Amino acid sequence: MRQLPKLAAARPVGVIAASLLLVVGIFAVSGYDVGAIVAGTVDGSVGSAAAWTQTIRWAIPLLIIALGVGLAFQAGYFNIGAQGQMYVGAIGSLAVGLAWRDGPALVVVPCAFAVGIALGALWSLVPGLLRTRLGADEVVTSLMMNFIAVLLLEWVCTGPLKSRDGTGQAATTDPLPAGFRLSDGSGVSPTLLVLCALLVAGAVILTGRTRLGLEIRLVGRNPVMAQWMGIRASRVGLVVFALSGAAAGLAGAVEAYGPSGGLRVGFSPQVGFMAVIVALVAAFGPIRTLLAAVFFGALRAATIYLPIVSDLPQAGLDMLNGTVALWITVSAVPVLLKRRRARAAARAGDQSGEPARRDREVVSSRG
């Protein structure tokens, strides 16, 4: 039994390795220089200090979002709307900074981040409420909310917050004052690294040391037992939706006040979706999430660098990312479906009153 956690941790590693070998094999059969592609992947991700900076730059938003998404998955709810929640958080936080550009940074930046976190949580609560109150599939509703957020970002960048100094070549907002920035264009700074460390530590404490963490695990693993213990799955569901949305909103604020310094249409288009894969790879553990975020940050950095040193087209880069995402998702489907069936059984038992009756029987027998 002690080997089960090790096997669970090793399975995603094996899936990733098999996916990468499959992609490399396809590239070789297609006539591309596999040696140059592998060397470019290493050089672009960990081959130099600049490469490591790029890896960490992408690992930061992936980590922040994945920590929140992992909580929802752990409770058996499938929030895949992190991309839209990140966009909404970025819009809200940037609006505060631009509207209060003459204010002190020590006041403006925390207020802007609070707004971004709150908007991300509210955006996530929409599919959460539809799921817990009306039974709507949260996969569909959270995905649809992404498209609405994309359109909202486009409207903001071409309307209310449109840059007054732009050339018209791209839809962007006015830049934030330099004093509000948490990093330069590299996206890496001691402030952001400390923020990530605090979030990982907070996630470890939340999942392993608090009542809420215990309730999340119980609802995700055995919702029937959770009901017998008086835990309301709907309440836990709303909490994890809010927390996952808040994390995505925080990541959006970090993007706006960190490497971007402003917003443009369609910025970081893959971060929210890739963070879902990070959470699946990490099996919802905070420390494993950190390691997975670094790996996928390296993969993102490599795909940006590869066109410089190889003739691999964009379609090949998309296949590299897509294959890893596909097989990770496929490997996680049985676990997610098992949790969904358990939650459905809990709802059916709740409607029939069976859990309450059994609970009374257990209590009376102990009495």
N, C-alpha and C positions, 0 to 999 in steps of 0.2 A: 504493500500500500504506500510506503514511503517513496517509491519510485514514480508514482503517478504524477505528482507535480513536475518532476523532471521530464517525464515523457510529454506532458502538456506543453512545457516550455520548449522542448526540442522539436515538436511538430511544426510550428511556424517556420523555424529555421530550415528544416528540411524542405518545406514547401517553397520557400524563397529560393533556396539553392537549386531545386529542380526547375523552377521557373526561369532562373537566370541561365541555366544550362540549356534549356529548351530554346530560349531566345538566341543565345550564342550559336546554337546549332543551325537555326534558321538563317542567321546572318551568314554563316559559313557556306551553307548550301546556295545562298543567293549570290555568292561571289564577292562579298565584302571582306575587307582585311580585318579578320577577327583580332589579330594581335594589336593592331592600331586602336581598335574599339576598346579592348580590355585595358590597354595602357592609358588611353584617354579617360576611361572611367576612373582609374586609380588616380591619375594626375589631377583630374578635375574635382575629386572629392576629398582626398587625403594626401595628395602628393606634395603639398606645399602649405605654407602658412596662409596664403591667400585662399587656397582650396578649402582648408579647414574653416576659415572665416565664412565662406559661402555655405559650407555644410551646416555650421551652427546657425547661420542666418535663417535657413529654411527649417531647421529643427525647432527653433523657438516657437513659431506659430503652430507647427504640427503638435508639439508637446502640449501647449496650452489647450488647444481644442480637443485633443485626444483624451486628456485627463477628464474633461467634462463628458464627452461622448461615451467614454468607458463606464461612467457611473450609470448612464441610461441603459447601456447594454447589460450591465451587471444586474440591473433590476428587471431585465426582460423587455425593455422598451427600445424600439429601433429608431432613434432620432438621427436621420441622415440629412438634416437641414442645416448643418453647421456652416456651409458656404454662405447661405443667405443670412444666417445669424451673425456671421463675421462681418458681412457687408453693412448690415444695419448698425452694428456696434461702431464700425468705422465712421459711418455717416454721422451718427449722433455725436460721437466724441469730437470729430473734426468741426462740426457746426459750433460746438461750444468754444473751441479754440479760436475759430475765425471771428465769432461774434464778440469775444472777450480778449481780443489780441493785445490790448493795452494793460491787461491785468497781470498780477504777479504770478510767475510760473508755479510757485509752491501752492497756490490756490487753484489756478485754472486747470492745471494738468490733473490733479486728483478729481476735481469736479467733472472734467471731460471724461475721464475713465469711468467714473461712477455712472454717468449717463450712458456710455457705451455698454457697460455691463448690464444696466437695467433694460436697455432696449433689446439687447440680445436675449435676455431672459424672457421678456414679454413676447418677442417674436417666436420663441420656442414654445411658449405656453399655449399658443394658438393650436398647433397640432396636438399638444398635450391635453388640452381641454376637449378637443374633438375626440380624442382617443378614450379618455376616462369617462366622459359624460355621454357621448353619443356612439361610442364603439367604432368610430371611423379608423381606418387603417393608417397608423402614424407614418408608415413608410411612404405612402402616396401623398399624404397631406404635407409632411415635412419637405418632401422633394418638390412639391408644387410651390411651397413658400420660397424655395431657392429662386425660382424663375421670377417671382414677384419682386424679390430683393434685387435681382439683377436689373430689372426695369426701373426700380426706384433709384438705384445707383446711377443709371444712365440719365434719368431725369434730373437728379441733383447736379451731376457734372455738366449738364448742358443747360441748366436753368438756374435755380437759386444760388448755387455755390460755384457757378462757372467762373473760370479764371478770366480776369479782365485784361491780363497781359498775354494771353495765349495767342498762338499763331493760327489757330483754327485747324491744325493738322490732327489734333487729338483732343478729345473731350476731357478736360482736367479741371480741378478746383484751384483756387488760390492756395499758395503754400502757407504752411504754418510759420509763425515767427521762429527764428532759430533758437531762441531761449526756451521754447516748449519742447524741442526735440529730445528724445531719450537716447538717440544714437545718430550716427552719421549715415551716409548711404550704404554702408556695409551691413547695417542691421544688427550689429553686435556691440554691446557695451556692458560694463560691469553692472549697471542698473538692471538691464534686462536679464542678465545671468542670475543676479540675486533674486529677481522676481520669479524666475523659473524654479530656482531652488526652493523658495518659499512655497510655491504651488505644489511641488512634488512632496515636500514635507507635510503640507496641509492635507494632501490627498491620502498620504500614508496614515495620518492620524484619523482622518474622517472614516476611511474604510476599515481600519483595524482597531480603533480605540473608542468609537462613539456608538451610541444607540442607533443613530441614523444609518451608520454603516452596516450594522447588524441587520437592520430592517431591510436595507437594500439587498443584501445578500440573500436573506430569507425569501423575500418576494421574488427574486430572480430564480432561485434554485427550487424552492418548494412553496408556491403561493398558497396551497391548501393548508400547510402547517402554519404559514404566516397568518392566515385568517383565524385558525384555531387559537392563535396567541393574541388575537385582537388587533392585528396590524392591518390597516386599510391599504390595500394595494393601490387604489386610486390616489390616495394622498401621497404615497411614496412616489407614484408615477409623476405627479405634478411637480414634486420637489426635484426629481432627477431631470425632468425636462427643463425646469428653471435653471438648475445648476449647469447643465450642459450648454444651454443657450447663453448663460452668463459668461462661461469660459470662452465661447466663440466670440461673444461681443468684446471681451477683454482682448482677444487676439486681434480683432479688427482695430481696436484702439492702439494696440502696439504697432500694427502695420502703419497706421496713419501718423503716429507720433515717433515712429522709429525710422525704418529705411525709406519710406515713401515721402514723408513730410507733407503729404497732401493725398488726394485721391484722383484716380483716373478710371475711366470705364473699363470694367473687366479686370481689375488688378488681381494678381495672385489667383488665377481662375481654378487651380487644382488643389489649393491648400486644404479647403474644407473637406473635399472628397477624399483626399489622401489621408487626412487625419482620421477618418473613419477606418481606413485600412490599418493605420497605426494602432488604433484601439483594438482591432481584431487580432493583429499579430501579438500584441502585448498581453492578450487574455485578461485585460482589464486590471492589471497590476500596475501601480504607479511607477515602480522602479523599472519594470519591463517596458512600460510606456516611454520612459526616458530613453532607454536603449533603442527601442524601435524608432523613436522620433529622430535620433541621430542617424540611424541607418537610412531612413527614407529622406532625411535631409541631405545625406551624402548622395543618394540616388538622384535627387532633384538637382543638386549642384553638378553632378556628372552629366546629366542630360542637357544642361545649359552649356557645358564646356565642350561636349563631343563634336558639335558641328564645326568647331574651330580646327580640330585636328583630324577629322575623318570626313569621308564623303557620305556618311550615313544620313539619309533624308529625315525630315520631320516625322514621316509615317513610321520609320523604324524606332525613333525615340518614343513615340506614342505607344508602339507595340511593346517596348521594353517596360514602360510603366503599367500598361494595361494588362500584360500577362501576369505580372506579379500580383496586381490587384485582383485579377480574376481568380487565380488559384487560392489566394488567401481567403477570398470571399467564399469560394466553393468549400474550402476546408472547414469554414466556420458555420456553414449552413446547418449541419445536423445539430450542433449545440443550440443555435438560435431557434430552430424549429422545435426542439425538445422543450425549451423554456416557454415558447409560445403555446404549445399544447398544454403544458402544466398550468399556465395562466388561464387558458380557456376552461380547463377542468375546474379550476378554482371558481371561476365565474358561474359555471353551471351548478356547482355545489352550493354556492352562495344563494342562487335563485331558488333552489329547492329546499334550503334550510338545513341540509344534511350536515355541514360542518358544525353549525351551532348545536344540533342535536347530539352529535358525537362528543362535542366538547362538554356538554352537560353530563353525558354518561360517564366520561372520564373523571370529571370532578366529583360526581356522586360516588363512583367506585372508590376513589381515593378517600372520600369522607367516611 
